[in-house]
Structures are given as structure tokens and as C-alpha cells.
Amino acid sequence: MWGGVAAPSSGKSLHHTRREKAGTMPENVLDCLVIGGGPAGLTAAIYLARFRRRFQVVDAGASRAALIPTSHNHAGFPEGIHGKALLSRMTEQARKYGAHIVPGSVTRLERRPDGVFLATLDGEPIPARTILLATGVVDREPDLPDVPDVIRRGLVRHCGICDGYEALGKRVAVIGHGSSGLHEALFLRTYTADITLLSLGRSLVLTEEEGRQAAQAEIAIVEEPVRRVVVEGDQVRALDMLGGACRSFDVLYAALGSDARSDLVRGLGTRLDDKGCVVTDEHQRSSTDGLFAAGDVVRSLDQISVAMGQAAIAATAIHNRLRGVPSPRGAPDDTLSFSPQDLCTCCSRPDARRH
Ligand SMILES: Cc1cc2nc3c(=O)[nH]c(=O)nc-3n(C[C@H](O)[C@H](O)[C@H](O)COP(=O)(O)OP(=O)(O)OC[C@H]3O[C@@H](n4cnc5c(N)ncnc54)[C@H](O)[C@@H]3O)c2cc1C
């Protein structure tokens, strides 16, 4: 254990240590609290641990990456990698450098007048100089009769960018109620000519131009409600429609969008976009000083590689911002670990010469 960042085996979180010593020790403020332990949060953990920062990751254990059966588009894994395997490898790598990853859900985030953030975990406040919000998004589930949570259970696919390639030449259906459904269907047209857009009994809201695009791409549109879902193995294979027809597909996608898990920062007045995603600058800084965000919770392409890239940028910006806050390892002068010409522009110095 070093500088308050516990070794994985200790099982003792920093905020517990703080409570035990309350009144006898100066307040133990983290350099950073990472909220969320998916690909974004874990990448940040690897970087922050290797920057020897005093930080903690709190993770509620509902990463979208855990839903990936096998990812074939994540670089570096030619045979593909299971989402849970990737998370487990990243966790192992972060822990190797001393990262402390705590299970749980942060339920409240506020800021004291001195600028220190207070995050509430299990009713206990965790003080931190900076926050990295890496809480991801929640996919909107389609309303299919008697089969709830089809995305979370992996019964329907969700992301054409991720696995459209595997739908090459297959019969594909896309569940959507409007533009986003059509756009997913048009995207998947790269892979197959057999595409049906299903609105599950709702009337499909498309502009005239979108209607023309659908017709041009020969996308069949079905607005009829579904009576019964036929599940075979781990896939939805057919839908019995209310009118009596049975429609079979090789692959079913849901394209109903997602909701950003950004409620924690609403009280801080952090700028969010119209979808509730955190708005950040090129260094992943939000409009709230000291609050950074990375991954799906930021409006961008929802992909593992993007989450990792943003987290690397955020962690480096956080480290540079905290330059001068002593290293938990007590290095003679950790502020000199980079020469001034190496400072990237995400540090707080306006005269930084290198990115
Ligand atoms: C079925 C499916 C297949 C996919 N396939 C691919 C693919 O092949 N390739 C690809 O690149 N991408 C794929 N994706 C997308 C990819 O999973 C996401 O882009 C990626 O997981 C985003 O990482 P993240 O860290 O931002 O969010 P997440 O992975 O969702 O992690 C967020 C974490 O934050 C935690 N959290 C949330 N709120 C709190 C809180 N208040 N306190 C503590 N913890 C909290 C959550 O529990 C979760 O563990 C797929 C997604 C799905 C659903």
C-alpha cells in the first residue's frame, strides 16, 4: 500500500481509513475519484496508477462492455475478445500498479466551497480534488411481449458498428421508431440487402427525405405490433405479428438509443447536451472545474477504443493539473518527472509547448 492507495488484497477502502482516523489525521483527499469501472474508468485507472496518483475507482458493475459476447473490432485481438475478459484483463493491469477498485455506486456528488468534491458512497463522503466521470450510458430496451431486457440478456444486437460485419448477407431486422432506427438500417445496408425496419406497433416517424432514403435502399417497413417473440438459443429468431404472420430473421438489432448516466453531475450545473451527455473540451474537461468525463457518457462514438482514448487524455490532463500535489510515494520531486518542454497542452500552463 502506498500513499492511501491500497493494494488490491487489503480490502480496505480509502474512505474507511479516513473515517477511522478522523480527528487525528489531516483529511485524506484523493487526487482523483474515478466513477465507473468500464473501459474508460479502467483505462484511467491504469494511467493514474502509473502516474502514481492517489485515487480510487468506484464501480457499480454494470458495464456495457460486459454485455459483449465477442468483440471483433477492438484492435489488438485478431481472434476477438469477450467483453468480460477484456474488463478482467484491464482490472488486473490496473491492480498490478496499485489501483484500488471498489464495488459500489456513488449516489451523490457535490462540491465544497474550497473546491474539493465530495462523493457519497454507502453514506460516506469521499473527498477528491478531481473527478473523472466514466459512468457510461444505459441502452433503451425494446418493448417486446413477455421477453424483457433483450439487450441486457444479449438476445438482440445493439451496435451495427460493432458487429454489422458478422451480419454479412443475412436477414436483418432493426427495431426503431424513427430516424435513429432508419439510420441504423441504412448503416447495415453495407452488409445486406435484406433489411426490415420494425416499429413494434408504433407509427414510424420519418421525414419525407428519410422515407425516400428507406425506399431507395429497399428497406422494408413493418409497423404492426408483435404478438409473440420466438427465442432460439441466445437469439431472437422470429416475431409472430398481431396479424398472424411470422417473420423470421437471422439477426435482430435494437436502435432505440440510450440514456447517459449523468444525473450525478446535474446538481453541479455541469453542461450537458440535449441527450444528457457531458460536454467536454479536447482534454475531456467538463464545464465544472476539476470534473472530467470519458467514454459513452460523453457525446461521441460509443466504442471501447474511444472510451479508452478519452480516458487516457483525461487521466493525463488530471495528472498535469495536479502537478505540484506531492506524489503519494513521496518521490523527491514528482513535479520534475517531466521537463517543461514535455508538458502537454492539457496541463494548466497556458505556455505549454507540446501536446
Ligand atoms: C451488446 C453490446 C455490444 C458491444 N460491442 C462492442 C464492440 O464490439 N466494440 C466496441 O468497441 N464497443 C462495443 N460496445 C460498446 C462498448 O461496450 C461501450 O462503448 C463501452 O463499454 C463504453 O465504456 P464506458 O467505460 O464509457 O462505459 P461502461 O462500459 O458502460 O462502464 C460504465 C461503468 O460505470 C458504472 N457506473 C455507472 N454509474 C455509476 C455510479 N453512480 N457509481 C459507480 N459506478 C457507476 C457502471 O456500473 C459501469 O460499470 C458494445 C455495447 C453493447 C451493449
The ligand as an ORCA input file, in Angstrom:
! r2SCAN-3c Opt
* xyz 0 1
  C     -24.195     -5.595    -26.748
  C     -23.082     -4.600    -26.936
  C     -22.037     -4.911    -27.778
  C     -20.991     -4.012    -27.962
  N     -19.956     -4.375    -28.771
  C     -18.899     -3.541    -28.903
  C     -17.777     -3.898    -29.723
  O     -17.732     -4.984    -30.303
  N     -16.782     -2.993    -29.851
  C     -16.784     -1.776    -29.213
  O     -15.842     -1.015    -29.359
  N     -17.831     -1.431    -28.423
  C     -18.868     -2.271    -28.251
  N     -19.925     -1.895    -27.457
  C     -19.892     -0.573    -26.802
  C     -18.977     -0.592    -25.564
  O     -19.421     -1.609    -24.699
  C     -19.005      0.755    -24.874
  O     -18.660      1.774    -25.781
  C     -18.031      0.787    -23.681
  O     -18.360     -0.203    -22.749
  C     -18.063      2.168    -23.017
  O     -17.236      2.160    -21.894
  P     -17.510      3.146    -20.649
  O     -16.418      2.854    -19.677
  O     -17.717      4.510    -21.109
  O     -18.928      2.693    -20.070
  P     -19.360      1.287    -19.451
  O     -18.580      0.171    -20.049
  O     -20.843      1.199    -19.587
  O     -18.962      1.384    -17.914
  C     -19.568      2.330    -17.066
  C     -19.434      1.802    -15.648
  O     -19.792      2.837    -14.725
  C     -20.560      2.247    -13.680
  N     -21.361      3.279    -13.024
  C     -22.409      3.978    -13.536
  N     -22.894      4.848    -12.613
  C     -22.136      4.678    -11.502
  C     -22.144      5.267    -10.206
  N     -23.032      6.233     -9.869
  N     -21.238      4.850     -9.292
  C     -20.325      3.897     -9.617
  N     -20.273      3.306    -10.835
  C     -21.161      3.687    -11.768
  C     -21.406      1.209    -14.394
  O     -21.935      0.264    -13.486
  C     -20.379      0.621    -15.363
  O     -19.666     -0.449    -14.778
  C     -20.999     -2.764    -27.270
  C     -22.057     -2.459    -26.406
  C     -23.099     -3.356    -26.243
  C     -24.229     -3.012    -25.315
*
